[in-house]
């Protein structure tokens, strides 16, 4: 892997041109972007959402979860960003990639199928419970 260290840079907007070794993080738009760590120059976009990627920063070093698998790009690189370090992950077969995508799709479907109760309905239920009204 050409890039071995990644450092965070917080921005409002992801710049058009990215520098190697920088993870651009926009909390406003809940996304992080960087140039592929293999050195191919591909711009990698990681949405920061419960159903996509999570970001952790400890002492100025960032970690992204899950691993970054660039299956749609010619380089096919696969790596982790943990504690600001790039860790090469083992390659995956097409079957493993497919199973991973199916798992991700199932997780997203489960997350978005959770019924969302409006705040006012929750409040009304709490008042009814407090008053002993069914």
ABEGO torsion letter per residue (X at the ends): XABABBBBBBBABBBABBBBGBBBBBAAAGBBBBBBAAGAGBBBBBBBBAABBBBBBBGGBBBBOBBBBBAABAAGBBBBBBGGBBBBBBBBBAAAAAAAAAAAAAAAAAAAABBBBBAAAAAAAAAAAAAGBX
